[in-house]
Amino acid sequence: MDHYVFNQLEFVRSQTLKLAEGVSEEAADLVPDGFRNNIRWHLGHIYVVLERLAFKYDAMPLDMPSGWTERFESGSSPLEAPADIALPTLDELRDRLGSQIARLRRALEGNLQKPVASPYTTSAGMYLETPQHFLSFNLYHEAMHLSTIRAFKRLLSL
């Protein structure tokens, strides 16, 4: 059974990937004046946060490359990133972002209304207790970062 939240996740993700097209490796690392992050960070952050939202709170395994939590979790910055953690290429980020939604659809379809093991309240005060709540919240989160990437491209004339 097709659930609307997966279709919306796929739509938003397609917009994110479309926006990332044509960004060079060098441009992805530019941090606009007054900001702490860059396009590469936003792409990695989108992946890391959805992975956490979709799986962590229900004690399911995350598909997270080594070092990505340290590089891309909330509060991190490429300006302060540990030098010993490999920086993923844009191709790797795009590949992971491109396959993530289908993977979580396979894992979560049919269990969207089942309460998770550890409900969570976001920093914005939103209480999440089912996979559908977490995935719906991610639409807001990813769209916020998509908008920031769009603004960075304009600021950096990309």
PyMOL commands that set and color helices and strands:
alter all, ss='L'
color gray80, all
select helices_A, chain A and resi 4-20+25-28+39-58+68-72+90-108+131-155
alter helices_A, ss='H'
color red, helices_A
select strands_A, chain A and resi 120-121+127-128
alter strands_A, ss='S'
color yellow, strands_A
deselect
rebuild
show_as cartoon
